[in-house]
C-alpha cells in the first residue's frame, strides 16, 4: 500500500501520509485479498478532488495488474481470475448446478497445494500471501496491574482520589491484571530433507515476528543452531529472507535436532526464552543424531514451555505414520502435531500459535509411535 501511494503521489495525486493512514485504517475493516475492497478503500481516501479519479484509476490498474486504463474512464476493480474448472454435468432430468460452485480463485487453489509441488510463479504468490498472515501470539495474564472499571480494590488510587476530594470517599478505584503476549519460539529445520518447505516456513516465521514483535524468537536448526530473530526484524519479507539466508551457515545440510535443541535449552531456554512460551518446531523428524537425546530434550522443553507444537510437512501425505526414530521419540512430548505443507496448513499453524485452535494430532501421532 505504501508503494502504491508513492506511485500515485509521483503521478500527481494527493496521496500524502495522512491519506495513506486513512486507507490503511479502512483496510483494517475490509478484506485485503479482495481487489474490490482495496480499490474502493484507496479511491475514497487517496483522492482529494474529482481530478484525481482518472489518475487513481490509471495508477491502480498499472500497479496491481500491469494493465493500462483508458483516460477518462473508470475501470472496474481488478478481479482475480477464476481457475478453469470443468462444470459438473447434471444428471438426466436435473437442472444444471451453479457454475460458480465449480470454480475457485487462484488464491483458493494455492491454499491447499503442497509447497513442494509449486512452480516458481506459484511460490512467489504463496510468499506474498504468507506475508499477509497474522500469526500474533496469544495473550496471557501479567503480574502487573492496570486501572480497570471492575476487579479488586486499588487502595493507593482510592486514597489519592479521597485526598483530592478533601477526605471524603466518593468513589472506590479498581484494578485488574494486565495482559501481555505470550512468548513464541520457532525452531525451523533447514536441512536438506526440508528443502522444499524451509523457505516458506522461514517466511512464516517472519510473518510471526512481524505480528508478535519482541515476543517472538526464531532459530534455524540443522547441523548447528542459528538465532535469526534480528535478521527477521526487517519489515520487507525479501530483505528479511536475504539476511536470514546469509546468516544460516548450514542450509541444506544434515539434521542433528537433539544436539541443537540441547544447545537452545542450555543457552536460551533455561534463561527464560522457553519458560512459559509456545514452542514451535518445524521439521520432518529425520534425526541423524541420537534419537534418545532428542526425546530427552523434548521432555525437557515440554516441562519448560506452555505448549509444544510440531509442524511436520509429511504429516499431510496419505498413509503417513511417524515411524522415524526422531519423530517417534519427540511425539510423546508434543501437545499439537500439525502439518506445514501448504498455505492452508500455515494458516492453521498461525491459529495454533494464537491459541484459537487445537490440532488434536499429537495423540494420534503418539498412538502410531
C-alpha positions in Angstrom: 0.0 0.0 0.0 2.9 2.3 0.7 4.4 1.6 -2.7 1.1 2.2 -4.4 0.6 5.6 -2.6 4.1 6.6 -3.6 3.3 5.7 -7.2 0.1 7.7 -7.1 1.9 10.7 -5.5 4.5 10.6 -8.2 1.7 10.8 -10.8 0.4 14.0 -9.2 -2.1 12.6 -6.8 -2.8 13.9 -3.3 -1.7 10.6 -1.6 0.1 12.1 1.4 0.9 10.2 4.6 -2.4 11.2 6.3 -4.4 9.8 3.4 -2.3 6.7 3.4 -3.1 6.2 7.1 -6.8 6.6 6.4 -6.6 4.0 3.7 -4.8 1.5 6.0 -7.4 2.2 8.7 -10.1 1.4 6.2 -8.4 -1.8 5.1 -8.4 -3.0 8.8 -12.1 -3.4 8.4 -12.0 -4.9 4.9 -10.6 -8.0 3.1 -7.1 -7.0 1.8 -7.2 -10.0 -0.5 -10.4 -8.7 -2.2 -9.3 -6.4 -5.1 -12.6 -4.6 -5.0 -12.2 -3.7 -1.3 -8.7 -2.4 -1.9 -9.8 -0.4 -4.9 -12.6 1.4 -3.1 -10.7 1.9 0.1 -8.0 3.7 -1.8 -10.4 5.6 -4.1 -12.3 7.0 -1.1 -9.2 8.0 0.9 -6.4 8.8 -1.5 -8.3 11.1 -3.9 -8.7 14.8 -2.9 -10.9 16.0 -5.8 -12.6 14.8 -9.0 -9.5 15.4 -11.0 -7.7 12.7 -9.0 -10.1 9.9 -10.0 -8.9 9.2 -13.5 -5.3 9.4 -12.3 -6.1 7.0 -9.5 -7.8 4.5 -11.9 -4.7 4.5 -14.2 -2.3 4.0 -11.3 -4.4 1.3 -9.7 -4.7 -0.7 -12.9 -1.0 -0.3 -13.7 0.3 -1.0 -10.2 -1.8 -4.1 -9.3 -2.4 -5.7 -12.7 0.0 -4.2 -15.2 -2.9 -3.0 -17.3 -3.3 0.4 -18.8 -6.6 2.2 -18.2 -8.1 4.4 -20.8 -8.1 8.1 -19.8 -11.5 9.4 -18.7 -12.9 6.0 -18.0 -13.3 4.3 -14.6 -12.1 0.8 -14.9 -13.7 -1.9 -12.7 -11.6 -3.2 -9.8 -9.1 -5.8 -10.8 -10.7 -9.1 -10.1 -8.7 -12.4 -9.6 -9.4 -14.7 -12.5 -11.0 -18.0 -11.6 -9.3 -21.2 -12.3 -10.6 -23.2 -15.3 -12.5 -26.0 -13.6 -15.0 -28.0 -15.8 -18.6 -27.6 -14.8 -20.0 -30.9 -13.5 -22.7 -32.4 -15.7 -26.2 -32.6 -14.4 -27.9 -35.9 -14.2 -30.7 -36.7 -16.6 -33.8 -34.8 -15.6 -31.9 -32.5 -13.3 -31.1 -28.9 -13.8 -27.5 -27.8 -14.0 -25.9 -26.6 -10.8 -24.5 -23.2 -10.1 -21.3 -22.9 -12.2 -19.7 -20.7 -9.6 -19.7 -23.7 -7.2 -17.3 -25.5 -9.5 -14.8 -22.7 -9.8 -12.2 -21.3 -7.3 -10.0 -18.3 -7.3 -6.2 -18.9 -7.9 -5.5 -18.0 -4.2 -8.0 -20.5 -3.0 -6.5 -23.2 -5.2 -3.0 -22.4 -3.9 -4.1 -22.6 -0.3 -4.3 -26.4 -0.5 -1.4 -27.1 -2.8 1.7 -28.8 -1.4 4.6 -26.3 -1.3 6.9 -28.9 -2.8 4.9 -29.0 -6.0 4.6 -25.4 -6.8 6.0 -23.6 -9.8 8.2 -20.5 -9.4 5.3 -18.2 -10.1 3.1 -20.0 -7.6 5.8 -19.9 -5.0 6.1 -16.1 -5.4 2.3 -15.8 -5.0 2.3 -18.0 -1.9 5.2 -16.0 -0.4 3.1 -12.8 -0.9 0.1 -14.4 0.9 2.3 -15.7 3.7 3.5 -12.2 4.3 -0.1 -11.2 4.9 -0.7 -13.8 7.7 -1.4 -12.6 11.2 0.5 -15.0 13.4 0.3 -13.0 16.6 0.8 -14.7 20.0 -2.0 -15.4 22.4 -2.4 -13.1 25.4 -1.5 -14.2 29.0 -2.1 -12.5 32.3 0.7 -10.4 33.6 1.6 -9.9 37.3 1.3 -6.1 36.9 -2.0 -4.3 37.4 -3.7 -1.6 35.5 -6.7 0.6 36.3 -10.0 -1.1 35.4 -13.7 -0.5 35.8 -14.1 -3.8 37.7 -11.8 -6.0 39.7 -10.0 -5.9 43.0 -9.9 -2.7 45.1 -7.0 -0.3 44.3 -6.2 1.2 47.8 -3.5 3.6 46.6 -5.6 5.2 43.8 -8.6 5.2 46.1 -6.7 7.1 48.9 -5.3 9.6 46.4 -8.8 10.3 45.0 -10.1 10.7 48.5 -7.4 13.3 49.4 -8.2 15.2 46.2 -11.8 15.4 47.3 -11.0 16.8 50.8 -11.0 13.4 52.7 -14.5 12.3 51.5 -14.7 8.8 50.0 -16.9 9.1 47.0 -15.5 6.5 44.6 -13.7 3.2 45.0 -11.0 2.7 42.4 -10.4 -0.8 40.9 -7.6 -2.6 39.2 -7.1 -5.8 37.3 -4.1 -7.8 35.9 -2.7 -6.6 32.6 -2.3 -8.9 29.7 0.8 -9.4 27.6 1.6 -11.5 24.5 2.9 -15.0 25.4 6.4 -15.6 24.1 6.7 -17.7 20.9 9.8 -19.6 19.9 10.1 -21.0 16.4 12.8 -23.5 15.5 12.9 -24.2 11.7 14.7 -27.2 10.3 16.7 -26.1 7.3 18.3 -29.4 6.5 18.3 -30.9 3.0 15.2 -33.1 3.6 13.3 -29.9 4.5 14.5 -28.0 1.4 11.1 -27.7 -0.4 9.5 -26.2 2.7 12.2 -24.3 4.6 11.8 -21.1 2.6 8.0 -20.9 3.2 8.5 -21.8 6.9 11.0 -19.1 7.4 8.7 -16.6 5.7 6.0 -17.8 8.1 8.4 -17.1 10.9 9.0 -13.6 9.5 5.2 -13.0 9.5 5.0 -14.2 13.1 7.9 -11.9 14.1 6.2 -9.0 12.4 2.9 -9.8 14.1 4.2 -10.7 17.6 7.1 -8.1 17.8 9.6 -8.8 20.6 7.6 -11.7 21.9 8.7 -13.9 19.0 12.1 -15.6 18.7 13.3 -17.5 15.7 16.1 -20.1 15.3 17.2 -22.3 12.5 18.4 -25.9 13.1 20.4 -28.2 11.0 24.0 -29.2 11.9 24.1 -26.1 14.2 21.7 -23.7 15.9 21.4 -20.2 14.5 19.4 -17.3 16.0 17.6 -15.4 13.3 15.4 -13.0 15.3 17.4 -9.9 14.4 17.6 -10.8 10.7 13.8 -11.4 10.5 13.0 -8.0 12.1 13.2 -6.4 8.6 9.7 -5.2 7.5 10.3 -6.3 3.9 10.0 -10.1 3.6 12.6 -10.4 0.8 15.1 -8.3 2.7 14.5 -10.4 5.8 14.9 -13.7 3.9 18.1 -12.4 2.3 19.5 -11.5 5.7 18.4 -14.9 7.2 20.0 -16.8 4.3 23.3 -15.0 4.8 23.2 -15.8 8.5 22.5 -19.6 8.1 25.8 -21.5 7.6 24.3 -25.0 7.3 21.4 -24.5 4.8 20.5 -27.9 3.2 22.9 -29.8 5.4 22.3 -32.6 7.8 20.0 -32.8 10.9 21.0 -33.1 14.5 17.9 -31.9 16.2 18.7 -33.4 19.6 22.0 -31.6 19.9 20.6 -28.3 18.6 17.6 -28.5 20.9 20.0 -29.1 23.8 22.1 -26.1 22.8 19.0 -24.0 22.6 17.8 -25.1 26.1 21.3 -24.6 27.6 21.9 -21.2 26.1 18.5 -19.6 25.8 15.7 -21.8 27.1 16.7 -22.2 30.7 17.3 -18.4 30.9 13.7 -17.7 30.1 13.0 -17.9 26.3 11.3 -21.2 26.6 9.8 -20.8 30.0 6.0 -20.4 29.6 6.4 -20.0 25.8 4.7 -21.6 22.8 7.5 -23.6 21.3 7.0 -24.4 17.6 9.4 -26.9 15.9 9.0 -27.2 12.1 10.8 -30.3 11.0 10.2 -33.7 9.3 11.9 -35.5 12.2 14.7 -37.1 10.2 17.2 -37.2 13.0 20.8 -38.2 12.1 22.0 -38.0 15.7 20.9 -39.9 18.8 17.1 -40.2 18.9 17.2 -40.8 22.7 18.9 -37.4 23.1 16.1 -35.8 21.1 13.5 -37.4 23.3 15.2 -36.3 26.5 15.5 -32.7 25.2 11.9 -32.7 24.1 10.8 -33.8 27.5 12.9 -31.0 29.0 11.3 -28.5 26.6 7.8 -29.7 27.4 8.4 -29.1 31.1 9.5 -25.5 30.5 7.1 -24.4 27.7 3.5 -23.6 28.0 2.8 -25.6 24.8 4.9 -27.5 22.3 3.8 -27.6 18.6 5.4 -29.7 16.0 4.8 -29.0 12.3 5.8 -31.8 10.0 5.1 -31.3 6.3 4.9 -35.0 5.7 2.0 -35.4 8.0 -0.4 -34.5 5.3 0.6 -37.3 3.0 -1.8 -40.2 2.7 -0.9 -43.1 4.9 1.7 -41.1 6.8 2.8 -42.6 10.2 5.5 -41.1 12.4 7.8 -44.1 12.2 11.2 -42.4 12.0 13.3 -42.7 15.2 13.4 -38.9 15.8 9.7 -38.4 15.3 8.8 -41.3 17.4 11.0 -40.0 20.3 9.6 -36.5 20.1 5.9 -37.1 19.7 5.1 -38.1 23.3 6.2 -34.7 24.4 4.2 -32.7 21.8 0.9 -31.0 22.6 -0.1 -30.3 19.0 1.1 -32.2 15.9 0.2 -30.5 12.7 1.5 -30.2 9.1 3.1 -27.2 7.4 3.0 -28.4 3.8 0.7 -25.7 2.4 -0.6 -22.2 2.8 -3.8 -23.5 4.5 -1.6 -25.6 6.9 0.4 -22.5 7.8 -2.9 -20.6 8.4 -3.8 -23.4 10.8 -0.4 -23.1 12.5 -1.0 -19.4 13.0 -4.3 -20.1 14.7 -2.5 -22.7 16.9 0.1 -20.1 18.0 -2.7 -17.6 18.7 -4.4 -20.2 20.9 -7.6 -20.2 19.0 -7.3 -23.8 17.7 -6.0 -27.2 18.7 -4.9 -29.7 16.1 -5.6 -32.8 18.1 -3.0 -34.6 16.2 -0.4 -35.3 18.9 -2.4 -38.0 20.5 -2.9 -39.8 17.2 0.8 -39.4 16.4 1.7 -40.8 19.8 -0.5 -43.8 19.2 1.2 -44.6 15.9 4.6 -44.2 17.6 
